Amino acid sequence: MNGIVISRNVDVGQTVAPPSRPDPVLDCEDLTKMQVDTNVDESDIGRAVLARRDVHGGRVAGKDVHGGGSPGPQLPIVTQNVVTYNVVVRVDNREMFLKPG
């Protein structure tokens, strides 16, 4: 599998036996395609999203917006009379400027 190791779940020298360790030893991901899960205020929900970094001259990473990761109308989230919606922003990260976390 191609990817970058984003977490190591065992220590060096530790014995790994499948029956006693159900979680993976390593987590690898393809970081060329990333996503940001966020909430957007209802007044901004109809606008496009640009993912911009503060480093590397503020170059735009990508824009591809999908509400909540599932098709169809999204239910609003109301917190202290503020209405927001879950939004997933998919980002093209071929230049590998963005990192997990």
N, C-alpha and C positions, 0 to 999 in steps of 0.2 A: 504494500500500500504506500502510495506517495503521501507525504504530509510532514508536519512538524510536530514533535513531541511537545504537548502543552502541559502534561502532568505525569509524574512518576509516582506510582502508588506503593512502591516497595523501596527498602533501603538496599544499598550495595552490600552484597554478601548474604542477604536474607534468602532463606530457602522458600521456594514457591511451590506449593502443592495444590493442584486444581480443586480437590474436594474442600480444602480448608480456606480457599481464597476465591470467592465467587466474582469479585470485581476485577477489572482488567489490571494488568501490571503497568501498562502505559496507555495514555490517551493521546491519539494522534488526530490531527484535523488538517483539512485543506484550508489554509488561511487566505487563499486568493479570492474566496467568496465569504463575506462575513455579514452579520446582521446586527442591528441595534434594536432592542426591544424597549419601547419608551411609551410614555403617555403624552398626548397632545391635547391642548386646551380646545374646547369646542369652537372658539372663535377662529382658530387656525386650522381646523380639520380639513378644509377644502384646499389648502395651499400645498404646493409641491415641497419636497424636502431635499435639501442639499447637505450632504455630509462633508464638512470642511474641517481640516486639521489646523491647529495653531502652529504646528511646525511645518517645515518644508515649504514655506511661502504661502501657506493657507490653501494649497491646491485642493480642488474638489475631488473627493474619493468616488462618489457615485450618488445616484438617486434612483430609487425604485421602491415605492411605498406600497405597503399592503397592510390593511387594517386587521390587527389581531391574529394574523396567520391563518384565518379561515374565511371562506367566501360568505357573502351575505351581510346583512346589517349587523353592526356591532352595538352591544349594549353600552350605554354610558356608565362611567364610574363617577359617583358624586361624593366628594369629600369636602366638608365644611362649605356647602353650597357652591363648590367649584366643579364644573362638569368637564371631564376629560375622556379620551378614548384610547384604548390600547392600539399602538401602531408598531409594525415591524418595518424597519428600513433596511433593505438589502443593499450591501455596499460592494462594489467591484474593488478588490484589493490586490490586483495583479502586481503592483509595485511594492507590496508588502510593507507599507508604511504603518498600517494599523496592526496592533497586537491584541490578543485576548485580554479582557479586564480593563 
